[in-house]
Amino acid sequence: DINECLGERGVNYSVGCHNCINTKGSYTCDCDEGYELHPDGKSCIGQSTVG
């Protein structure tokens, strides 16, 4: 199992992910305050505000 969070093999799968958590065969993201997990489950986006 490679660590997708480290960008081994020249690919950094965790781009756009604030806090990458390596899991067996994949990874998950944890987003900083003020951001939410994108529907793709692999990146963080700014939270929408209702105006």
Secondary structure, DSSP 4 states (H G I P E B T S, - for coil): ---GGGTGGG--TTTT-SEEEEETTEEEEEPPTTEEE-TTSS-EEEPP---
